[in-house]
């Protein structure tokens, strides 16, 4: 996420609000969290909140983008299988948070943020394959979007099914499907 044009104070306030929302999401779904709840927990006024975010949904998008940016950075020096396992492990460590995000009010925007991150990760990994002489089954943007969409939807289903299989099984299944498609 690009913050270079924001002052340190603005970034600090946004991070504070994001941290408080994440903490609240550990205990209850977004529909049960008000802007007042977030402001009280962050010890800031509603007007300060609204000077940074339009509503709690925009704040949630900010939180999701921050998290997926971390995943993309972590993906740089990992294999595709390790990236999947890393992301699933992160989701599992914050299972209540992700459960409350994706179980209660799943919307296209939340899934789109995850999809966008996964597309960037797959594009990077697929470019490596191409540099190593591998031929993709189609144009890079299409293959990346297809793989990312499958992973995102499978992961959301995994969350909605209350993590009914282990992260290792989930990662292995995802990796095997990706490998089969790229053969």
C-alpha positions in Angstrom: 0.0 0.0 0.0 1.4 3.4 -1.0 1.7 5.9 1.8 4.5 8.2 0.7 2.2 11.2 0.2 0.8 10.9 3.7 2.3 12.6 6.8 3.6 10.4 9.6 0.8 11.6 11.8 -1.8 10.5 9.3 -0.2 7.1 8.8 0.1 6.7 12.6 -3.6 7.5 13.1 -4.6 5.1 10.3 -2.5 2.4 11.8 -4.0 3.0 15.2 -7.6 2.8 13.8 -6.7 -0.4 11.9 -5.2 -2.0 14.9 -8.3 -1.3 17.0 -10.6 -2.6 14.3 -8.6 -5.8 14.0 -8.7 -6.2 17.8 -12.5 -5.7 17.8 -12.9 -8.2 14.9 -11.2 -10.8 17.0 -14.3 -10.7 19.2 -17.3 -9.9 16.9 -18.3 -9.5 13.3 -18.0 -6.2 11.5 -21.8 -5.7 11.5 -21.7 -5.5 15.3 -18.9 -3.0 15.4 -19.7 0.7 15.1 -17.5 3.6 14.2 -18.1 4.7 17.9 -16.6 1.4 19.1 -13.5 1.9 17.0 -13.1 5.5 18.1 -13.6 4.7 21.8 -11.0 1.9 21.6 -8.6 4.2 19.7 -9.3 7.1 22.0 -10.0 9.5 19.0 -13.0 11.5 18.0 -15.5 10.5 15.3 -14.4 13.5 13.3 -10.8 12.3 13.3 -12.0 8.9 12.1 -14.0 10.4 9.3 -11.0 12.6 8.3 -9.2 9.4 7.5 -11.9 6.9 6.4 -15.3 7.2 4.8 -16.7 4.4 7.0 -15.8 1.2 8.8 -15.8 -0.7 5.5 -13.1 1.5 4.0 -11.1 1.0 7.2 -11.5 -2.8 6.8 -10.3 -2.6 3.2 -7.3 -0.6 4.5 -6.6 -3.4 7.0 -6.9 -6.1 4.4 -4.6 -4.2 2.0 -2.0 -3.8 4.8 -2.2 -7.6 5.5 -2.0 -8.6 1.9 1.0 -6.3 1.3 2.8 -8.2 4.1 2.0 -11.4 2.3 3.4 -10.1 -0.9 6.6 -9.0 0.7 6.9 -12.4 2.4 6.3 -14.2 -0.9 9.4 -12.7 -2.5 11.9 -15.4 -1.4 9.5 -18.4 -1.0 8.4 -21.1 -3.3 4.7 -21.1 -4.4 4.0 -23.9 -2.0 5.7 -22.1 0.9 3.8 -18.9 0.0 0.4 -20.7 0.2 1.4 -22.3 3.5 2.6 -18.9 4.9 -0.7 -17.2 4.0 -2.8 -20.1 5.4 -0.7 -20.1 8.6 -1.2 -16.3 9.0 -5.0 -16.8 8.5 -5.0 -19.6 11.0 -3.1 -17.6 13.6 -5.8 -14.9 13.2 -8.7 -17.3 12.6 -11.3 -15.4 14.6 -10.4 -12.2 12.7 -10.7 -13.9 9.3 -13.8 -15.8 10.3 -15.5 -12.6 11.3 -14.5 -10.9 8.1 -15.4 -13.7 5.7 -18.2 -15.6 7.5 -20.5 -12.8 8.5 -20.4 -10.2 5.7 -18.5 -11.6 2.8 -18.6 -9.1 0.0 -16.9 -8.8 -3.3 -14.6 -6.1 -2.1 -13.0 -8.1 0.6 -12.5 -11.1 -1.7 -11.3 -8.6 -4.4 -8.5 -7.3 -2.1 -7.3 -10.9 -1.5 -7.6 -11.7 -5.2 -5.6 -8.6 -6.1 -2.8 -9.6 -3.7 -2.8 -13.2 -5.0 -2.7 -12.1 -8.6 0.5 -10.0 -7.8 2.1 -13.0 -6.0 1.2 -15.4 -8.9 2.4 -12.9 -11.5 5.8 -12.7 -9.8 6.1 -16.5 -9.4 4.9 -17.1 -13.0 7.4 -14.6 -14.4 10.1 -16.6 -12.7 8.9 -19.7 -14.4 8.9 -18.0 -17.8 12.4 -16.7 -17.2 13.4 -20.3 -16.5 12.0 -21.4 -19.9 8.6 -22.7 -18.7 5.7 -22.1 -21.0 2.5 -21.0 -19.4 -0.9 -22.4 -20.6 -2.0 -18.9 -21.5 -1.3 -15.2 -21.2 0.3 -14.3 -17.8 -2.6 -12.0 -16.6 -5.2 -14.7 -17.4 -3.3 -17.5 -15.8 -2.5 -15.4 -12.7 -6.1 -14.3 -12.3 -7.3 -17.9 -12.7 -5.0 -19.3 -10.1 -5.6 -16.4 -7.7 -9.3 -16.8 -8.0 -9.2 -20.5 -7.3 -7.0 -20.0 -4.2 -9.0 -17.1 -2.9 -12.3 -18.9 -3.2 -10.9 -22.1 -1.8 -9.5 -20.2 1.1 -12.7 -18.4 1.8 -14.5 -21.7 1.8 -11.9 -23.1 4.2 -12.6 -20.2 6.5 -16.3 -20.6 6.2 -16.0 -24.3 6.9 -14.3 -23.4 10.2 -10.9 -24.6 9.0 -12.1 -28.2 8.6 -8.8 -29.5 7.2 -5.3 -28.7 8.3 -3.4 -25.8 6.7 -0.9 -28.3 5.4 -3.6 -30.3 3.6 -5.1 -27.1 2.3 -1.7 -25.8 1.1 -0.8 -29.2 -0.5 -4.1 -29.4 -2.3 -3.8 -25.9 -3.6 -0.2 -26.5 -4.7 -1.1 -29.8 -6.5 -4.0 -28.1 -8.3 -1.6 -25.2 -9.4 1.0 -27.7 -10.5 -1.5 -29.7 -12.5 -2.7 -26.6 -14.3 0.9 -25.4 -15.1 2.0 -28.8 -16.6 
